[in-house]
């Protein structure tokens, strides 16, 4: 798709949106194999928390996480999603239940793991608590094959040729926020999420938990240079919208439909100068309350749904026009 010439503006940025429909809102383009298994995109739902640990080599309170040859997935739904997606699971650490206090749901999940030849280790609650990112393990933590990030080009390929949404995060540092953002992006039918490779949250145990499995169905790409990633998206016909409190126009006035890369800034510093300079237009969320703003995950959810609303309405209108054009002309009186 040829991208029309435009200028970057804080308010009233004009742009043409006359592109082919290419893909329906909520649809998916090319399949993504996040673990080397050609699983197509599916739907899932999400959750969050900062990574901390204990028995698996992590130290609580440490800002630096030791490198592991595996990922941790905690929580029953996230583990079930991993099984459904066919992710290679190495070992499950399961709560050692007392006789007479059996949990039928947990037992069913253990039987599924055993059927897949996953080793089971029973442990005390304190051991599971030490492995958990935020104490919501629900009696199970699984060691899985390390997550494989997508390339930016894979995210672009998943977008196809028509309307599409990509969320680019400028050094968001909290795994819980990342997981919640991935969940919202997957639910509205985004093509992928792009994160910074350094000094930013990556896919970890809290991401699995707060994304409620969505991370297994949506490509997440790491970029060494976010500015270069934005240029690739522009070459693929994306318009880049920066969400910042410094914007002049609100989201209601911004051209947030069609082929959009939504840029969200970090929890503390917002969007960096170099990334902001590459945005085609900016917008902010209007507010009437007294607190400063929504957090980055909440704000991203609002913006994702505004894109979905605009794109869905546009596609519906295009469908009416197409249907009308296909109808034969009828003379008055026939």
HUZIHU-V111977 format. One record per residue. N is the residue number from 1. OMEGA is omega in radians with two decimals (999 if undefined). Layout:
N,OMEGA
N,OMEGA
This chain:
1,3.13
2,-3.14
3,-3.10
4,3.11
5,-3.12
6,3.05
7,3.13
8,3.14
9,3.09
10,3.12
11,3.09
12,3.11
13,3.13
14,3.04
15,3.08
16,3.12
17,-3.08
18,3.11
19,3.06
20,-3.06
21,3.00
22,-3.11
23,-3.12
24,3.09
25,-3.13
26,3.12
27,-3.12
28,3.09
29,-3.09
30,3.13
31,-3.13
32,3.12
33,-3.09
34,3.13
35,3.12
36,3.07
37,-2.97
38,3.13
39,3.07
40,3.12
41,3.03
42,3.08
43,3.11
44,3.07
45,-2.79
46,3.14
47,-2.94
48,3.09
49,3.11
50,-3.13
51,2.97
52,-3.05
53,-3.12
54,-2.99
55,-3.11
56,3.08
57,3.14
58,3.06
59,3.12
60,3.10
61,-3.13
62,3.14
63,-3.13
64,3.13
65,3.09
66,3.14
67,3.11
68,3.07
69,-3.13
70,3.02
71,3.05
72,3.06
73,-3.12
74,3.14
75,-3.01
76,-3.11
77,-3.13
78,3.12
79,3.10
80,3.09
81,3.12
82,3.08
83,-3.14
84,-3.10
85,3.12
86,3.12
87,3.10
88,-3.14
89,-3.05
90,-3.02
91,3.09
92,3.04
93,-2.97
94,3.12
95,3.09
96,-3.06
97,3.10
98,3.08
99,-3.13
100,3.13
101,-3.09
102,3.09
103,-3.03
104,-3.12
105,3.13
106,3.13
107,3.12
108,3.13
109,3.11
110,3.12
111,3.08
112,3.13
113,3.13
114,3.12
115,3.09
116,3.11
117,3.06
118,3.13
119,-3.12
120,3.04
121,3.13
122,-3.04
123,3.09
124,-3.13
125,-3.11
126,3.09
127,3.10
128,3.11
129,-3.11
130,3.11
131,-3.03
132,3.12
133,-3.13
134,3.00
135,-3.11
136,-3.06
137,3.12
138,3.05
139,-3.13
140,3.02
141,-3.07
142,3.00
143,-3.07
144,3.04
145,-3.05
146,-3.08
147,3.07
148,3.11
149,3.06
150,2.95
151,3.10
152,3.14
153,3.10
154,3.09
155,3.12
156,3.12
157,3.14
158,-3.11
159,-3.11
160,-3.05
161,-3.04
162,3.13
163,-3.10
164,3.11
165,3.00
166,3.10
167,3.12
168,-3.06
169,-3.11
170,3.05
171,2.92
172,-2.96
173,-3.07
174,-3.13
175,3.12
176,3.08
177,3.13
178,-3.14
179,3.13
180,3.12
181,3.11
182,3.12
183,-3.13
184,-3.13
185,-3.13
186,-3.08
187,-3.12
188,3.10
189,3.10
190,-3.12
191,3.12
192,3.11
193,3.12
194,3.14
195,3.08
196,-3.11
197,-3.10
198,3.08
199,-3.14
200,3.09
201,3.04
202,-3.13
203,3.13
204,-3.08
205,3.13
206,3.10
207,3.07
208,-3.04
209,-3.04
210,3.07
211,-3.13
212,3.09
213,-3.10
214,-3.14
215,3.12
216,-3.02
217,-3.08
218,3.13
219,3.06
220,-3.09
221,2.99
222,3.14
223,3.08
224,-3.12
225,-3.10
226,3.13
227,3.11
228,3.10
229,3.12
230,3.13
231,3.08
232,3.12
233,3.11
234,3.10
235,3.13
236,3.04
237,3.12
238,2.97
239,-2.97
240,-3.11
241,3.07
242,3.10
243,-3.09
244,3.12
245,3.14
246,-3.13
247,3.12
248,-3.09
249,3.11
250,3.13
251,-3.11
252,-3.11
253,-3.08
254,3.13
255,-2.99
256,3.08
257,3.13
258,-3.08
259,-2.96
260,2.87
261,-3.11
262,-3.11
263,3.11
264,-3.09
265,-3.12
266,-3.09
267,-3.07
268,-2.99
269,-3.11
270,-3.12
271,-3.14
272,-3.09
273,-3.08
274,3.12
275,-3.11
276,3.14
277,-3.11
278,3.08
279,3.12
280,3.06
281,-3.10
282,3.03
283,3.08
284,3.10
285,3.09
286,3.11
287,3.10
288,-3.10
289,-3.03
290,-3.11
291,-2.97
292,-3.08
293,2.99
294,3.04
295,-2.97
296,-3.14
297,3.11
298,-3.13
299,3.13
300,3.12
301,3.13
302,-3.09
303,3.10
304,-3.12
305,3.05
306,3.05
307,-3.12
308,3.14
309,-3.11
310,-3.08
311,3.13
312,3.11
313,-3.14
314,3.13
315,3.11
316,3.12
317,3.12
318,3.11
319,3.10
320,3.14
321,-3.13
322,3.14
323,3.14
324,-3.14
325,-3.10
326,-3.11
327,3.13
328,3.12
329,3.14
330,-3.14
331,3.12
332,3.08
333,3.13
334,999
